Amino acid sequence: MDRLILQKAASYCAYQERTQDEVRQRLKKWNVWGEEADELIAELISMNYLSEERFAKTYAGGKFRIKNWGRMKIKQELQRRGLSTYSIEKGMNEIEDKAYIEGLRILLEKKRILLSKTETDQFKLKNKLARFALGKGYESELVWKELENL
């Protein structure tokens, strides 16, 4: 195993949380693949530079707090990145129910204020709000329940 490549990979992982697939793709760019790439990834995991559970927690929490994404969108993106079901569940546990509902409420209220300047029909307004929240990845039953309370 090349120590220089291991050091480069370690600094790549130290910069921000990564998935094993992201590291594998980076190693391919550095002309490292197959068994050697697997050894390097195993070494990074043992040195605690690489943790998919930690990645899932950071990713889910960040996308919820910063981008206001819903659970469905976050979960879909974590699956697309090839994380295990266990890691995804650990990441989803980072989002508390109370904060999740409050985040949806704030999101809908801000959008309602924006849309109410141009949309006078309440039925169309609610539909636009629902489509917006669904696009952000929130569950439909939760969205409609919150829209009834607006």
DSSP file (Angstrom, degrees, kcal/mol; ACC not computed):
  #  RESIDUE AA STRUCTURE BP1 BP2  ACC     N-H-->O    O-->H-N    N-H-->O    O-->H-N    TCO  KAPPA ALPHA  PHI   PSI    X-CA   Y-CA   Z-CA
    1    1 A M              0   0    0      0, 0.0     2,-0.5     0, 0.0     3,-0.1   0.000 360.0 360.0 360.0 131.0    0.0    0.0    0.0
    2    2 A D     >  -     0   0    0      1,-0.2     4,-2.1     2,-0.0     5,-0.1  -0.617 360.0-157.0 -77.8 119.0    1.4    3.4   -1.0
    3    3 A R  H  > S+     0   0    0     -2,-0.5     4,-2.5     1,-0.2    -1,-0.2   0.839  92.1  56.2 -65.9 -34.1    1.8    5.6    2.0
    4    4 A L  H  > S+     0   0    0      2,-0.2     4,-2.4     1,-0.2    -1,-0.2   0.921 108.9  45.9 -65.4 -43.9    1.6    8.8   -0.1
    5    5 A I  H  > S+     0   0    0      2,-0.2     4,-2.8     1,-0.2     5,-0.2   0.902 112.0  52.1 -64.9 -40.7   -1.8    7.8   -1.6
    6    6 A L  H  X S+     0   0    0     -4,-2.1     4,-2.5     1,-0.2    -2,-0.2   0.915 110.1  48.6 -61.4 -42.4   -3.0    6.9    1.9
    7    7 A Q  H  X S+     0   0    0     -4,-2.5     4,-2.2     2,-0.2    -2,-0.2   0.909 112.3  48.2 -64.6 -42.3   -1.9   10.3    3.1
    8    8 A K  H  X S+     0   0    0     -4,-2.4     4,-2.0     2,-0.2    -2,-0.2   0.915 113.4  47.7 -63.2 -43.0   -3.7   12.1    0.2
    9    9 A A  H  X S+     0   0    0     -4,-2.8     4,-2.1     2,-0.2    -2,-0.2   0.881 110.1  52.9 -66.0 -38.5   -6.8   10.0    0.8
   10   10 A A  H  X S+     0   0    0     -4,-2.5     4,-2.1     2,-0.2    -1,-0.2   0.916 110.7  45.9 -64.2 -43.0   -6.7   10.8    4.5
   11   11 A S  H  X S+     0   0    0     -4,-2.2     4,-1.5     2,-0.2    -1,-0.2   0.852 109.9  55.6 -69.7 -32.0   -6.5   14.5    3.9
   12   12 A Y  H  X S+     0   0    0     -4,-2.0     4,-0.8     1,-0.2    -2,-0.2   0.901 113.2  41.4 -62.1 -41.4   -9.3   14.2    1.3
   13   13 A C  H  < S+     0   0    0     -4,-2.1    -2,-0.2     1,-0.2    -1,-0.2   0.797 110.6  57.2 -76.3 -30.1  -11.5   12.6    4.0
   14   14 A A  H  < S+     0   0    0     -4,-2.1    -1,-0.2     1,-0.2    -2,-0.2   0.799  96.4  64.3 -72.3 -27.4  -10.4   15.0    6.7
   15   15 A Y  H  < S-     0   0    0     -4,-1.5     2,-0.3     1,-0.2    -1,-0.2   0.921 125.2 -20.9 -63.2 -45.2  -11.5   18.0    4.6
   16   16 A Q  S  < S-     0   0    0     -4,-0.8    -1,-0.2    -3,-0.1    39,-0.1  -0.974  84.9 -75.3-157.4 162.1  -15.2   16.9    4.8
   17   17 A E        -     0   0    0     -2,-0.3     2,-0.3    -3,-0.1    33,-0.1  -0.340  53.5-172.6 -62.0 140.2  -17.2   13.8    5.5
   18   18 A R        -     0   0    0     31,-0.3    33,-0.4    -5,-0.1     2,-0.2  -0.907  20.8-125.4-132.4 158.3  -17.1   11.4    2.5
   19   19 A T     >  -     0   0    0     -2,-0.3     4,-1.9     1,-0.1     5,-0.2  -0.584  33.1-110.2 -93.7 166.2  -18.8    8.1    1.5
   20   20 A Q  H  > S+     0   0    0      1,-0.2     4,-2.6    -2,-0.2     5,-0.2   0.878 120.1  54.8 -63.5 -36.5  -16.9    5.1    0.5
   21   21 A D  H  > S+     0   0    0     60,-0.3     4,-2.5     2,-0.2    -1,-0.2   0.902 106.2  50.8 -63.6 -40.9  -18.1    5.6   -3.1
   22   22 A E  H  > S+     0   0    0      2,-0.2     4,-2.0     1,-0.2    -1,-0.2   0.912 112.9  45.9 -62.8 -41.7  -16.7    9.1   -3.2
   23   23 A V  H  X S+     0   0    0     -4,-1.9     4,-2.7     2,-0.2    -2,-0.2   0.907 111.0  52.7 -67.0 -41.5  -13.3    7.9   -1.9
   24   24 A R  H  X S+     0   0    0     -4,-2.6     4,-1.9     1,-0.2    -2,-0.2   0.908 109.7  49.1 -60.6 -42.5  -13.3    5.0   -4.4
   25   25 A Q  H  X S+     0   0    0     -4,-2.5     4,-1.5     2,-0.2    -1,-0.2   0.905 111.5  49.0 -63.8 -41.2  -14.0    7.5   -7.3
   26   26 A R  H  X S+     0   0    0     -4,-2.0     4,-1.2     1,-0.2    -2,-0.2   0.898 108.7  53.2 -65.5 -39.9  -11.2    9.8   -6.1
   27   27 A L  H  <>S+     0   0    0     -4,-2.7     5,-2.6     1,-0.2     3,-0.2   0.876 104.6  55.5 -63.6 -36.2   -8.8    6.8   -5.9
   28   28 A K  H ><5S+     0   0    0     -4,-1.9     3,-1.8     1,-0.2    -1,-0.2   0.889 103.5  54.8 -62.3 -37.9   -9.7    5.9   -9.5
   29   29 A K  H 3<5S+     0   0    0     -4,-1.5    -1,-0.2     1,-0.3    -2,-0.2   0.815 107.7  50.1 -63.5 -28.7   -8.6    9.4  -10.5
   30   30 A W  T 3<5S-     0   0    0     -4,-1.2    -1,-0.3    -3,-0.2    -2,-0.2   0.220 124.2-108.1 -92.3  13.9   -5.3    8.7   -8.8
   31   31 A N  T < 5S+     0   0    0     -3,-1.8     2,-0.5     1,-0.2    -3,-0.2   0.864  78.7 129.3  61.7  40.6   -5.0    5.4  -10.8
   32   32 A V      < +     0   0    0     -5,-2.6     2,-0.3    -8,-0.1    -1,-0.2  -0.988  25.7 135.7-123.9 121.6   -5.7    3.2   -7.7
   33   33 A W    >   +     0   0    0     -2,-0.5     3,-0.9    -3,-0.1     4,-0.3  -0.925  37.6  30.1-152.3 179.1   -8.4    0.5   -8.0
   34   34 A G  T 3> S-     0   0    0     -2,-0.3     4,-2.0     1,-0.2     5,-0.1  -0.435 119.3  -7.2  71.9-138.1   -9.2   -3.0   -7.2
   35   35 A E  H 3> S+     0   0    0      1,-0.2     4,-2.4     2,-0.2    -1,-0.2   0.853 135.0  55.4 -64.3 -36.7   -7.7   -4.7   -4.2
   36   36 A E  H <> S+     0   0    0     -3,-0.9     4,-2.3     2,-0.2    -1,-0.2   0.905 108.0  49.1 -64.0 -41.0   -5.4   -1.8   -3.4
   37   37 A A  H  > S+     0   0    0     -4,-0.3     4,-2.5     2,-0.2    -1,-0.2   0.908 110.5  51.1 -64.0 -41.8   -8.4    0.6   -3.3
   38   38 A D  H  X S+     0   0    0     -4,-2.0     4,-2.5     1,-0.2    -2,-0.2   0.901 110.1  49.6 -62.0 -40.7  -10.2   -1.7   -1.0
   39   39 A E  H  X S+     0   0    0     -4,-2.4     4,-2.3     2,-0.2    -2,-0.2   0.915 111.0  49.2 -63.1 -43.6   -7.2   -1.9    1.3
   40   40 A L  H  X S+     0   0    0     -4,-2.3     4,-2.5     2,-0.2    -2,-0.2   0.914 111.8  48.3 -63.3 -42.7   -6.9    1.9    1.4
   41   41 A I  H  X S+     0   0    0     -4,-2.5     4,-2.3     2,-0.2    -2,-0.2   0.915 111.4  50.2 -64.6 -42.5  -10.6    2.3    2.2
   42   42 A A  H  X S+     0   0    0     -4,-2.5     4,-2.3     1,-0.2    -1,-0.2   0.893 111.2  49.3 -61.3 -39.3  -10.3   -0.3    5.0
   43   43 A E  H  X S+     0   0    0     -4,-2.3     4,-2.0     2,-0.2    -2,-0.2   0.905 109.6  51.0 -66.9 -41.7   -7.3    1.5    6.4
   44   44 A L  H  <>S+     0   0    0     -4,-2.5     5,-2.7     1,-0.2     6,-1.2   0.878 111.1  49.2 -62.9 -37.9   -9.1    4.9    6.3
   45   45 A I  H ><5S+     0   0    0     -4,-2.3     3,-1.4     4,-0.2    -2,-0.2   0.927 110.9  48.7 -66.4 -44.9  -12.1    3.3    8.1
   46   46 A S  H 3<5S+     0   0    0     -4,-2.3    -2,-0.2     1,-0.3    -1,-0.2   0.819 111.0  50.5 -66.6 -29.2   -9.8    1.8   10.8
   47   47 A M  T 3<5S-     0   0    0     -4,-2.0    -1,-0.3    -5,-0.1    -2,-0.2   0.416 115.4-119.9 -86.2   1.7   -8.1    5.2   11.2
   48   48 A N  T < 5S+     0   0    0     -3,-1.4    -3,-0.2     2,-0.2    -2,-0.1   0.727  82.5 118.4  65.9  26.0  -11.5    6.8   11.6
   49   49 A Y  S   <S+     0   0    0     -5,-2.7     2,-0.5     1,-0.2   -31,-0.3   0.717  74.3  46.9 -84.0 -23.6  -11.1    9.1    8.6
   50   50 A L        +     0   0    0     -6,-1.2     2,-0.3    -9,-0.1    -2,-0.2  -0.974  61.0 154.8-127.8 122.1  -14.0    7.4    6.9
   51   51 A S     >  -     0   0    0     -2,-0.5     4,-2.3   -33,-0.4     5,-0.1  -0.893  24.5-165.3-148.7 114.0  -17.4    6.6    8.5
   52   52 A E  H  > S+     0   0    0     -2,-0.3     4,-2.6     2,-0.2     5,-0.2   0.840  94.6  54.9 -69.4 -31.7  -20.6    6.3    6.5
   53   53 A E  H  > S+     0   0    0      2,-0.2     4,-2.2     1,-0.2    -1,-0.2   0.934 110.2  45.5 -64.5 -45.4  -22.7    6.6    9.7
   54   54 A R  H  > S+     0   0    0      2,-0.2     4,-2.4     1,-0.2     5,-0.2   0.885 112.4  52.2 -64.4 -38.9  -21.0    9.9   10.6
   55   55 A F  H  X S+     0   0    0     -4,-2.3     4,-3.1   -37,-0.2     5,-0.2   0.935 109.3  49.4 -60.9 -46.3  -21.5   11.0    7.0
   56   56 A A  H  X S+     0   0    0     -4,-2.6     4,-2.7     1,-0.2     5,-0.3   0.903 111.8  48.3 -61.8 -42.4  -25.2   10.2    7.1
   57   57 A K  H  X S+     0   0    0     -4,-2.2     4,-2.2     2,-0.2     5,-0.2   0.939 115.6  43.4 -63.2 -47.7  -25.7   12.1   10.4
   58   58 A T  H  X S+     0   0    0     -4,-2.4     4,-2.3     2,-0.2     5,-0.2   0.921 116.5  47.1 -64.0 -45.1  -23.8   15.2    9.1
   59   59 A Y  H  X S+     0   0    0     -4,-3.1     4,-2.7    -5,-0.2     5,-0.3   0.940 114.3  45.4 -64.4 -49.4  -25.5   15.1    5.7
   60   60 A A  H  X S+     0   0    0     -4,-2.7     4,-1.9    -5,-0.2     5,-0.2   0.933 115.6  46.4 -62.9 -47.0  -29.0   14.7    7.1
   61   61 A G  H  X S+     0   0    0     -4,-2.2     4,-2.5    -5,-0.3     5,-0.2   0.904 115.3  46.8 -62.3 -41.9  -28.7   17.3    9.8
   62   62 A G  H  X>S+     0   0    0     -4,-2.3     4,-3.0    -5,-0.2     5,-0.7   0.923 111.5  48.4 -68.0 -45.9  -27.1   19.8    7.4
   63   63 A K  H  X5S+     0   0    0     -4,-2.7     6,-2.0    -5,-0.2     4,-0.6   0.854 115.1  47.0 -65.5 -33.5  -29.6   19.4    4.6
   64   64 A F  H  X5S+     0   0    0     -4,-1.9     4,-0.7    -5,-0.3    -2,-0.2   0.958 119.9  36.7 -70.9 -50.3  -32.5   19.7    7.1
   65   65 A R  H  <5S+     0   0    0     -4,-2.5    -2,-0.2    -5,-0.2    -3,-0.2   0.897 129.9  28.5 -71.2 -41.2  -31.1   22.8    8.9
   66   66 A I  H  <5S+     0   0    0     -4,-3.0    -3,-0.2    -5,-0.2    -2,-0.1   0.905 133.2  26.9 -91.2 -45.3  -29.6   24.7    6.0
   67   67 A K  H  <<S-     0   0    0     -5,-0.7    -3,-0.2    -4,-0.6    -2,-0.1   0.507  94.3-129.2 -98.0  -5.0  -31.6   23.7    2.9
   68   68 A N     <  +     0   0    0     -4,-0.7    -4,-0.2    -5,-0.3     2,-0.2   0.858  45.7 169.4  57.8  38.5  -34.9   22.9    4.7
   69   69 A W        -     0   0    0     -6,-2.0    68,-0.2    -9,-0.1    -1,-0.2  -0.509  29.7-124.3 -78.0 150.1  -35.1   19.5    3.0
   70   70 A G     >  -     0   0    0     66,-3.2     4,-2.0    -2,-0.2    68,-0.2  -0.393  28.0-100.8 -86.2 170.0  -37.7   17.0    4.1
   71   71 A R  H  > S+     0   0    0      1,-0.2     4,-2.9     2,-0.2     5,-0.2   0.868 118.1  56.3 -61.1 -38.9  -37.0   13.4    5.2
   72   72 A M  H  > S+     0   0    0     65,-1.8     4,-2.3     1,-0.2    -1,-0.2   0.920 109.7  44.4 -63.0 -43.6  -38.0   11.8    1.9
   73   73 A K  H  > S+     0   0    0     64,-0.5     4,-2.1    63,-0.2    -1,-0.2   0.899 115.0  48.4 -67.9 -41.0  -35.6   13.9   -0.1
   74   74 A I  H  X S+     0   0    0     -4,-2.0     4,-2.4     2,-0.2    -2,-0.2   0.936 112.8  48.0 -64.0 -46.4  -32.7   13.4    2.3
   75   75 A K  H  X S+     0   0    0     -4,-2.9     4,-2.3     1,-0.2    -2,-0.2   0.908 111.1  50.8 -61.8 -42.7  -33.3    9.6    2.5
   76   76 A Q  H  X S+     0   0    0     -4,-2.3     4,-2.2    -5,-0.2    -1,-0.2   0.898 110.9  48.7 -62.2 -41.2  -33.5    9.4   -1.3
   77   77 A E  H  X S+     0   0    0     -4,-2.1     4,-1.5     2,-0.2    -1,-0.2   0.883 110.2  50.6 -68.4 -38.4  -30.2   11.3   -1.7
   78   78 A L  H  <>S+     0   0    0     -4,-2.4     5,-1.8     2,-0.2    -2,-0.2   0.895 111.3  48.9 -65.8 -38.7  -28.5    9.1    0.9
   79   79 A Q  H ><5S+     0   0    0     -4,-2.3     3,-1.7     1,-0.2    -2,-0.2   0.901 107.8  54.6 -65.0 -40.4  -29.7    6.0   -0.9
   80   80 A R  H 3<5S+     0   0    0     -4,-2.2    -1,-0.2     1,-0.3    -2,-0.2   0.827 103.4  56.5 -62.2 -31.3  -28.4    7.4   -4.2
   81   81 A R  T 3<5S-     0   0    0     -4,-1.5   -60,-0.3    -5,-0.1    -1,-0.3   0.446 119.6-111.7 -82.2   0.5  -25.0    7.8   -2.6
   82   82 A G  T < 5 +     0   0    0     -3,-1.7    -3,-0.2     1,-0.2     2,-0.1   0.743  58.8 158.3  82.9  24.4  -24.9    4.1   -1.8
   83   83 A L      < -     0   0    0     -5,-1.8    -1,-0.2     1,-0.1     2,-0.0  -0.473  44.1-103.8 -80.8 154.6  -25.2    4.2    2.0
   84   84 A S     >  -     0   0    0     -2,-0.1     4,-2.4     1,-0.1     5,-0.2  -0.328  26.8-113.7 -72.6 158.2  -26.4    1.2    4.0
   85   85 A T  H  > S+     0   0    0      1,-0.2     4,-2.5     2,-0.2     5,-0.2   0.881 118.1  54.9 -59.2 -39.5  -29.9    1.1    5.5
   86   86 A Y  H  > S+     0   0    0      2,-0.2     4,-2.2     1,-0.2    -1,-0.2   0.937 109.2  45.8 -60.0 -48.6  -28.4    1.2    9.0
   87   87 A S  H  > S+     0   0    0      1,-0.2     4,-2.3     2,-0.2    -2,-0.2   0.892 111.7  52.3 -63.6 -40.0  -26.3    4.3    8.2
   88   88 A I  H  X S+     0   0    0     -4,-2.4     4,-2.6     2,-0.2    -1,-0.2   0.921 109.1  49.4 -62.6 -44.0  -29.4    6.0    6.6
   89   89 A E  H  X S+     0   0    0     -4,-2.5     4,-1.5     1,-0.2    -1,-0.2   0.900 110.1  50.9 -63.2 -40.2  -31.5    5.3    9.7
   90   90 A K  H  < S+     0   0    0     -4,-2.2     4,-0.3     1,-0.2    -1,-0.2   0.905 112.0  48.1 -62.5 -40.7  -28.8    6.7   12.0
   91   91 A G  H >< S+     0   0    0     -4,-2.3     3,-1.4     1,-0.2     4,-0.3   0.899 108.9  52.2 -65.6 -41.0  -28.7    9.8    9.8
   92   92 A M  H >< S+     0   0    0     -4,-2.6     3,-1.4     1,-0.3    -1,-0.2   0.781  98.3  66.3 -68.4 -26.1  -32.5   10.2    9.8
   93   93 A N  T 3< S+     0   0    0     -4,-1.5    -1,-0.3     1,-0.3    -2,-0.2   0.643  85.2  74.1 -68.8 -13.2  -32.5   10.0   13.6
   94   94 A E  T <  S+     0   0    0     -3,-1.4     2,-0.8    -4,-0.3    -1,-0.3   0.728  82.7  77.7 -69.8 -21.1  -30.6   13.3   13.7
   95   95 A I  S <  S-     0   0    0     -3,-1.4     2,-0.2    -4,-0.3    -1,-0.1  -0.811  78.5-146.3 -96.1 112.2  -33.8   15.1   12.7
   96   96 A E     >  -     0   0    0     -2,-0.8     4,-2.3     1,-0.1     5,-0.2  -0.508  14.4-127.5 -77.6 144.9  -36.1   15.5   15.7
   97   97 A D  H  > S+     0   0    0      1,-0.2     4,-2.5     2,-0.2     5,-0.2   0.901 107.7  50.3 -58.7 -44.8  -39.8   15.3   15.1
   98   98 A K  H  > S+     0   0    0      1,-0.2     4,-2.2     2,-0.2    -1,-0.2   0.930 113.9  44.2 -62.4 -45.8  -40.6   18.6   16.9
   99   99 A A  H  > S+     0   0    0      2,-0.2     4,-2.5     1,-0.2    -1,-0.2   0.848 111.7  55.6 -66.5 -34.5  -37.9   20.5   14.9
  100  100 A Y  H  X S+     0   0    0     -4,-2.3     4,-2.0     2,-0.2    -2,-0.2   0.937 110.6  42.5 -64.4 -48.7  -39.0   18.8   11.7
  101  101 A I  H  X S+     0   0    0     -4,-2.5     4,-2.4     2,-0.2    -2,-0.2   0.903 115.1  50.5 -66.3 -41.1  -42.7   19.9   12.0
  102  102 A E  H  X S+     0   0    0     -4,-2.2     4,-2.4    -5,-0.2    -2,-0.2   0.887 108.9  52.5 -63.5 -39.0  -41.6   23.4   13.1
  103  103 A G  H  X S+     0   0    0     -4,-2.5     4,-2.3     2,-0.2    -2,-0.2   0.902 110.3  47.7 -62.9 -41.7  -39.2   23.6   10.1
  104  104 A L  H  X S+     0   0    0     -4,-2.0     4,-2.7     2,-0.2     5,-0.2   0.913 110.9  51.8 -63.9 -43.2  -42.1   22.7    7.8
  105  105 A R  H  X S+     0   0    0     -4,-2.4     4,-2.2     1,-0.2    -2,-0.2   0.924 112.1  44.9 -60.7 -46.5  -44.4   25.3    9.4
  106  106 A I  H  X S+     0   0    0     -4,-2.4     4,-2.5     2,-0.2     5,-0.2   0.907 112.9  51.9 -64.4 -42.8  -41.8   28.1    9.0
  107  107 A L  H  X S+     0   0    0     -4,-2.3     4,-2.1     1,-0.2    -2,-0.2   0.928 112.2  45.3 -59.3 -47.5  -41.1   27.0    5.4
  108  108 A L  H  X S+     0   0    0     -4,-2.7     4,-2.6     1,-0.2    -1,-0.2   0.882 112.3  51.7 -65.7 -38.8  -44.8   27.1    4.5
  109  109 A E  H  X S+     0   0    0     -4,-2.2     4,-2.2    -5,-0.2    -2,-0.2   0.925 110.4  47.7 -65.8 -44.5  -45.4   30.4    6.3
  110  110 A K  H  X S+     0   0    0     -4,-2.5     4,-1.8     1,-0.2    -1,-0.2   0.926 115.3  45.5 -61.5 -44.2  -42.5   32.1    4.5
  111  111 A K  H  X S+     0   0    0     -4,-2.1     4,-2.9    -5,-0.2     5,-0.2   0.873 109.8  55.3 -67.8 -36.5  -43.7   30.8    1.1
  112  112 A R  H  X S+     0   0    0     -4,-2.6     4,-2.5     1,-0.2    -1,-0.2   0.914 106.8  50.4 -62.6 -42.7  -47.3   31.7    1.8
  113  113 A I  H  X S+     0   0    0     -4,-2.2     4,-0.5     2,-0.2    -1,-0.2   0.911 113.3  46.4 -61.3 -42.7  -46.2   35.4    2.5
  114  114 A L  H >< S+     0   0    0     -4,-1.8     3,-0.8     1,-0.2     4,-0.4   0.936 117.1  42.3 -64.0 -47.5  -44.4   35.4   -0.8
  115  115 A L  H >X S+     0   0    0     -4,-2.9     4,-3.1     1,-0.2     3,-1.4   0.800 100.8  69.2 -73.2 -28.9  -47.2   33.8   -2.8
  116  116 A S  H 3< S+     0   0    0     -4,-2.5    -1,-0.2     1,-0.3    -2,-0.2   0.704  89.4  65.9 -66.7 -16.7  -50.0   35.8   -1.3
  117  117 A K  T << S+     0   0    0     -3,-0.8    -1,-0.3    -4,-0.5    -2,-0.2   0.816 119.7  19.6 -70.2 -30.2  -48.7   38.9   -3.0
  118  118 A T  T <4 S+     0   0    0     -3,-1.4     2,-0.6    -4,-0.4    -2,-0.2   0.687 116.1  68.1-111.7 -25.5  -49.5   37.4   -6.4
  119  119 A E     <  +     0   0    0     -4,-3.1    -1,-0.1     1,-0.1     6,-0.0  -0.874  43.5 167.7-106.7 118.8  -52.1   34.7   -5.7
  120  120 A T        +     0   0    0     -2,-0.6     2,-0.6    -3,-0.1    -1,-0.1   0.743  55.2  89.8 -97.6 -27.8  -55.5   35.7   -4.5
  121  121 A D     >  -     0   0    0      1,-0.2     4,-2.3     2,-0.0     5,-0.1  -0.607  64.9-154.9 -74.7 117.0  -57.3   32.3   -4.9
  122  122 A Q  H  > S+     0   0    0     -2,-0.6     4,-2.5     1,-0.2     5,-0.2   0.843  91.9  55.2 -63.3 -35.6  -56.9   30.4   -1.6
  123  123 A F  H  > S+     0   0    0      2,-0.2     4,-2.0     1,-0.2    -1,-0.2   0.938 111.5  43.2 -63.6 -47.2  -57.3   27.0   -3.3
  124  124 A K  H  > S+     0   0    0      1,-0.2     4,-2.6     2,-0.2    -2,-0.2   0.880 111.9  55.4 -65.5 -37.9  -54.5   27.7   -5.8
  125  125 A L  H  X S+     0   0    0     -4,-2.3     4,-2.4     1,-0.2    -2,-0.2   0.934 108.7  46.4 -60.6 -47.1  -52.4   29.2   -3.0
  126  126 A K  H  X S+     0   0    0     -4,-2.5     4,-2.6     1,-0.2    -1,-0.2   0.892 111.9  51.8 -64.1 -38.8  -52.7   26.0   -1.0
  127  127 A N  H  X S+     0   0    0     -4,-2.0     4,-2.6     2,-0.2    -1,-0.2   0.917 110.6  47.8 -63.1 -42.6  -51.9   23.8   -4.0
  128  128 A K  H  X S+     0   0    0     -4,-2.6     4,-2.2     2,-0.2    -2,-0.2   0.907 112.6  49.0 -64.6 -41.1  -48.8   25.9   -4.8
  129  129 A L  H  X S+     0   0    0     -4,-2.4     4,-2.5    -5,-0.2    -2,-0.2   0.910 111.7  49.4 -63.0 -42.3  -47.7   25.6   -1.1
  130  130 A A  H  X S+     0   0    0     -4,-2.6     4,-2.8     2,-0.2     5,-0.2   0.935 111.1  48.4 -63.9 -46.4  -48.3   21.9   -1.1
  131  131 A R  H  X S+     0   0    0     -4,-2.6     4,-2.2     1,-0.2    -1,-0.2   0.896 111.5  51.4 -60.6 -39.9  -46.3   21.4   -4.4
  132  132 A F  H  X S+     0   0    0     -4,-2.2     4,-1.2     2,-0.2    -2,-0.2   0.946 112.9  43.6 -61.2 -49.7  -43.5   23.5   -2.9
  133  133 A A  H  <>S+     0   0    0     -4,-2.5     5,-2.0     1,-0.2     4,-0.4   0.877 113.3  51.5 -66.4 -37.9  -43.3   21.5    0.3
  134  134 A L  H ><5S+     0   0    0     -4,-2.8     3,-1.2     1,-0.2    -1,-0.2   0.888 106.9  54.4 -65.4 -37.9  -43.5   18.2   -1.5
  135  135 A G  H 3<5S+     0   0    0     -4,-2.2    -1,-0.2     1,-0.3    -2,-0.2   0.791 103.0  56.8 -64.4 -28.4  -40.7   19.2   -3.8
  136  136 A K  T 3<5S-     0   0    0     -4,-1.2   -66,-3.2    -3,-0.1    -1,-0.3   0.568 126.0-103.0 -78.7  -9.6  -38.6   19.9   -0.7
  137  137 A G  T < 5 +     0   0    0     -3,-1.2   -65,-1.8    -4,-0.4   -64,-0.5   0.651  69.8 146.1  99.6  16.7  -39.2   16.3    0.3
  138  138 A Y      < -     0   0    0     -5,-2.0    -1,-0.3   -68,-0.2     2,-0.1  -0.585  56.7 -98.4 -85.4 152.3  -41.8   16.6    3.0
  139  139 A E     >  -     0   0    0     -2,-0.2     4,-2.3     1,-0.1     3,-0.2  -0.447  27.3-129.8 -72.0 139.2  -44.5   13.8    3.4
  140  140 A S  H  > S+     0   0    0      1,-0.2     4,-2.7     2,-0.2     5,-0.3   0.880 104.7  51.5 -61.7 -42.3  -47.8   14.7    1.8
  141  141 A E  H  > S+     0   0    0      1,-0.2     4,-1.8     2,-0.2    -1,-0.2   0.884 112.6  46.9 -64.4 -36.1  -50.0   13.9    4.8
  142  142 A L  H  > S+     0   0    0     -3,-0.2     4,-2.2     2,-0.2    -1,-0.2   0.893 111.6  51.3 -69.0 -40.7  -47.9   16.1    7.0
  143  143 A V  H  X S+     0   0    0     -4,-2.3     4,-2.2     2,-0.2    -2,-0.2   0.942 112.2  45.0 -61.7 -48.8  -47.9   18.9    4.4
  144  144 A W  H  X S+     0   0    0     -4,-2.7     4,-1.5     1,-0.2    -1,-0.2   0.863 111.1  54.1 -67.1 -34.3  -51.7   18.9    4.1
  145  145 A K  H  X S+     0   0    0     -4,-1.8     4,-0.9    -5,-0.3    -1,-0.2   0.926 111.6  44.9 -63.6 -43.4  -52.1   18.7    7.9
  146  146 A E  H  X S+     0   0    0     -4,-2.2     4,-0.6     1,-0.2     3,-0.3   0.844 108.5  57.2 -69.4 -33.5  -50.0   21.8    8.3
  147  147 A L  H >< S+     0   0    0     -4,-2.2     3,-0.6     1,-0.2    -1,-0.2   0.827 101.4  56.7 -66.9 -30.1  -51.8   23.6    5.5
  148  148 A E  H 3< S+     0   0    0     -4,-1.5    -1,-0.2     1,-0.2    -2,-0.2   0.822 106.1  51.1 -67.9 -29.7  -55.0   23.1    7.3
  149  149 A N  H 3<        0   0    0     -4,-0.9    -1,-0.2    -3,-0.3    -2,-0.2   0.580 360.0 360.0 -84.5 -10.0  -53.5   25.0   10.3
  150  150 A L    <<        0   0    0     -4,-0.6    -1,-0.2    -3,-0.6    -2,-0.1   0.490 360.0 360.0 -74.6 360.0  -52.3   28.0    8.2
